[in-house]
């Protein structure tokens, strides 16, 4: 389990690490630039987040084929996932570039904040096909019980992102657009590297590299419930950003800092969920239900323990590391208050992420889709109440994170927790491609 989870950590934090680096560098361009990044990065992470089914559904399907002893079939599923990811990536990149002004305006940005947001969004859209291919390839490799290769690629990509951002923002004088372009180049390089790895593996085992309509269709169908589940999560995040925009520029910029740190810790916790996905899928592919349940129990304990340690770090060091993001005192105060609230909810988040991983690995996507709808419906009135009654500035941002990290995560913990206590999720015949 640790052999899978520890390397998965590096690969999982690649996208939030990109946002974190972008936030730190863009933050020194001014409050308007950081607020614009908050809006633009929300659009991008929403697109990538909605397509995370490319990784999750592929992991479950590949691990089940591997557990059943069909390694060539597992690689065919992975290759079909790459073709699906590439096609989606090109289409979504074109759509995002054309609709960038409308998307930024829909999230409540205007004036200079909107101008900065559009510049970043359009500069970064060429990286979308690369990032979606990274999702699909990473999912296939996880299903093959290989989390080391995605870690290596993510590490090189993160280092390249830092260098490219520095050169393009400050040396080339491109400002916030340089940050988006640097991230796009790094993402395309990561995608190409992972494709090369899977192509070599497929050729070695005689798996076809041609796009198969049936295989791509099977990948798409398996991903639909997870797409619905992820859409509800992204809907909650979009609503949170929209409410933060109504609390003023300082609160919105502070929210970007809190969301960046939350994303980093959330994906770090999700490393255990990735291990659970692969191991549960492999066990159920081999019809070994007791092992699948043992994975559930072990990862839950580790998830809560890891989240508690992260909560202490996030809360204890917040007054110091927020200085790396902004020199504006109002932004710093808002970020610190939001981070304290987020830290308090992290142990519960550890439970949520692990249970998500277990149920995805078990092929329980339809339940997760319905549960996602229910939790979003529970969160909407609470978020709107914050928008109506919370004061602007730091205190309002703190209340917003009480709603998101508290109420929304509690609803997710309740639904997935009740499901995991039953027996319907642990079925060897579920989730087969």
N, C-alpha and C positions, 0 to 999 in steps of 0.2 A: 504494500500500500504506500509506504513512504517512498519507495523507488519510483512510483508513478507520480505521487503528489508533489514531491520536492521539485523535480524538473518542470512539472506542469505549471508551477507557480510563476516561473520566469516567462513562459509563453502567454499565460493568462493576463499578466500585467502589461503586455506590450502596448495595447491600445490606450489604457488609462495612463501609462507612463508617457506615451506621446502627448496626451492632453496635459499632463502635469508639466512636462518640459515646455510645451507651448505656452502654458499659463504663466510659468515663471519668467520666460523670456519676453512674452508680449506684455506682461504686467508692467515692465519698466518702460513701455512706450506710452503709458498713461492709463487713466481710469476708463476712458471711452474705448480704448483698444481692448482692454481686459473684459469689459462688459460686452463688447462686440464678439469677442472670442467665446464668451459664455453662451451666447445665442447660437453662433455658427457651429460650435462644437456639439451643442445639443442636437442640432439637425443631423450632423454626421454620425454621432454615436447612436442616434435613433435609427438611422438607416442601417448601420452595421449591426446594431442590436437586434433589429427586426430579422436580420438575416443570420442570426446566430444558430438558427436551426440547421444551417449548412454544416456546422460543427457537431451539434448535439445529436441530430438524427443520424449522421454518418458514423459517429462514435458507437451509438447503440447498434446499428445494423452491422458494421464491420466487426465489432467485438462478438456479436452472436454468431456470425459466420466463422470467425476464428475459433470460438468455443466449440462449434460443431465440427471442426477439423477441416473446413473448406478455405484454405488460405488464398487460393487463386480467386475464388468467389468474393472473398473479403476485399481484395485489391480491385476487382471490377467495380464493386460498390463505391470504393474511394475514387476511382477514375471518373465514374459517372457524376459524382459529386463535384469534381473539379470543373467539368463542362457546364454543369448547372450554375456554379458560382461565377464563372467567367461571363456567361451570357447575362446573368442578372446584374453583374457589376457594371458592364458597359452601358446597359439600359438605364440603370439608376444614376450613373455618373452624368449622362447626358441630361436626364430629367432634373437633377439637382442643379446643374449649371444654369439651365434655362430659367428655372423657377426660384433661384436664389433670393432675389429681392422680395418676392411674395412670401417665401418661407420665413425670412428674417422678420418681416413686418408682422406676420401672423403670431410671432412670439412676443410681440409688444415693443420691439426695438424701433427707434426713430432717430432722425437727425444723424449726428456723427457716429453714434453707436451702431445704427443700421448700416452706414457706409463701411465701417470697419468690419462688421459681420459679413457683408456681401463679399468684400475683398478676400477674406479668409476662406469663405465657403467655396468660391469659384476657383481659387488657387489650389485647393486641396482635393477637388472632385476627381482629378485624374488618378488619385490613389485608391479610389473605391474598388475597381476591379481587382487590384492587388490585394486589398484587405479581405475581400470576400473569398478569393482563392486561398488566402492564408487560413481562413476559417475552415473551409472544406478540407484542405490538406491536413491541417492540424487535427481535425476530427478523425480523419482516416488513420493517421499515425497513432492517435490515442487508442483507437479501436484495435490496432495491432500491438498495443501495449508498449508503444515507443513514445515517451514524452521528452526524451533527451534531445532529439533532433529539433523539434519546435523550440526548445529552450535555447539551443545554440543560435538558431536563426533569429529569434526574438532579441537575444543579447546583441548580436551584430547590428540588427536593425535599429535598436534603441540608441546604440552608440553613433550610428550614422545619422540618426535623426537629430541628435544634439549638435553634431558638427555642421550638418546642412542648415539647421536653423540659425546657428550663430553666423555662418557665412552669408546666408541670404538676407537675414534681418538686418544685421549691423554692418557687414562689409559691403554687400551689394546694395544696401539702402532700400530694400524692398518692403521694409516694415512688416505689417501683419500678413501681407500676401506672401512674403518670403517664408514665414513660418508654415503656412499652408502648403506651399510648394515643396519645402524640404521634407515635410511629413509624407507627402504624396510619393516623392521619389523613394524614400525609405520603404514605404509599403509595397511599391511595385517590385523592389529588389527582394523583399522577403517572400513575396508570392512566387517569383521566378525560382528562387532557391528551393522552396518546398516542392514545387512541381517537378523539378529535376530529380529530387529524391524519390518521389512516388513513381515517376516514369521508370527509373532504373529498377525499382522493386517489382513493378508490374511486368517488365520485360523479362526479368530473371525467373518469374514464375509462370510465364506464358499467358498472362492476362492481357486482353485486348485494350489498346489505347484509343480506339475509335469511339465516338459518342454513340451510345445505344439508347434509342428512344424509350424502350421499356425500362431500362435502368434509370435513366434521368427522370422518367415519370414516377417510378417507385420512390426515388429520393424526394421528389417534390411532394408526393402524397404523404409520405411519412413526416415531412416537415410542416404540413399545414396546421396540425394541432399545436405544434411548438411555435409556429408563427403567430397564432392567435394568443397563446400564452405570453409570448414576448411582446406582442402589440399592446397588451394590457399593462405590462411593466413600463414600456416606453410611454404609453399614454399617461401614466402616473408621473413619470419624470418630466414630460412636456408640460403637464399641468403645473407641476412644482416650479418650473422655470418661469412660466407665465405669471404665476402669483408673485415670484421673486421680482420680476420686472416691474410689477405694480408697487413694490415697496421702495423704489428709488434706485438710482445708479449704484450707490455704495452697497446697498443690500444685494443687488444683482451681481456685482463684482465679487462680493463676499461669498455669495452662493456658489460662484464658479470655483472658488478656492475649496470650499467645503465639499462640493460635488467631486472635485478632482481627488481629494484625499479619500473620500468615501469610496470612489470607484477603485482606487488602488487597494484599499483594504478589502473591499468586497471581492475583487478578483483574486486577491491573495487567499481569502477563505475558500473561494471556489476551487482552488487547487485540490482540496480534499474531495470536493464534489466530482471533479474530473476523475480522480482515482476511483471513486464510488461508481461513476458511470461505467467505466471500462470493466471493472471487476464484477459488478452486478450483471452487466450484459454478457460477459464471458461465462459467469456461473449459470445464468438462466439458459444460455445457448447450450450448455452441457447438462441442462435439467438438474442443476444442483441448487435447490432452493435453500437448504440450510446455510450454505456458504453466502448466498445473497443476503440473508438476514443477519449473518455475522458481520458482513461488511457494513450494513446499516448501523448496527450498534456501535461498532468501533469508530466509524467516521463521525457519528454524532458526538461521542465523548471528545474526540480530538477537535472537532469544530468549535464546541463551546470553550474548550481550554485555550485554543489559539485565538479566538475572538476576544476573550477576556484580556489576554496579554496585549493584543493590538489596541484595545480600548484604553488601557493604562498609558500606552505610548502616545496615542493620538491626543488624549486629553492633557497629559502631563507636559508635552512639548509644544502644544498649540501656540502659546504666546511667542515662541521663538521662531518656529518655522514659517509662520504666516508672513514674516518680514521678507521672505524670499519672493513673495507674490506681489506685494504692493507697498508703496511708501505712504499711502493715504491712511491716516489714522482711523477714519470712519470705516473704511474697508477692512482694516485689521480687526477692529472691535467686532464688526458683524461676523467675520470669519471665525474668530475665537469662540463667540457665543454659539454659533452653529456647530462648530466642531465638538464642543462639550456635550451638546445634545446628541450628536451623532455617535460619539464614543459610548454614551450610556446605553445606546440601542445595539451596539455591536455584538454582544453575546447572543442576543436573540437572532440577529442576522446570521450568526454562525449556524444555528439550527436550520434556518430557512434555506440557506445555500446548500447544505449537505442533503437535506431532504429533496430538494429539487434535483440534485445530481442522481440520487438513488432512483427516483421515480422516472427520470429521463432514461437512465440506463435500463430500466425495466420495461421501457416501451409504453409507459403510462401517459403518453401525450394527451389523449382525449380528456382525462381527468384534469390535467394541468391547465388545459384550455378553459374548461368550465370554472375551475378554481380561480384562474386569473381574472375572468369576468367578474366573479363575485367580489374579489378583493378590491378591484378598481371601483366598483359601485359603492363599496364601503368607504373608500378614500375620498371620492369626489366631494361629497358635502362637507367633509372636514377641511379640505383644502380651500373650498370656497368660503367657508367661515373665516379662515385666516385672512383671505383676501378682503373680506368685508370689514372685519373688526380689529385685526392686528395693526399696531402702529407701524409707520414707515421706519426704516433704518435697522439697526442691529437687533433690537428686541423683536421686531416683526419677523426677521429671518430666523431667530431662535424658535418662535412659535411655528413657523413653517416647517422646521426640521422636527419639531415634536410631532407634527401631523404626519410627515413622510416616514421618518425613521422609527416613530413610535406606533402610530395607528396603522399605517399601511403594512409595515413589517409584521405587526402583531396579527393582522388578518391573514397574511400569508403563512405565518407559523401555525395558526389554528387550522387552516384548511389542509395543508400538507401533513401536519402532525396527526390529524385524525385519520388521514388516508394511510399513513405508514403504520398505524396501530392495527390496521386490518390485514386481510390476506389477499385481497383482489389484485394488488399490484405485483405480487411475486408469482407470476404465471410464466412457465417456460415457453408457452406458445405465443406470448404477446410480443408485439414489435418486430416480428420477422419481416424481412424485406422480400 
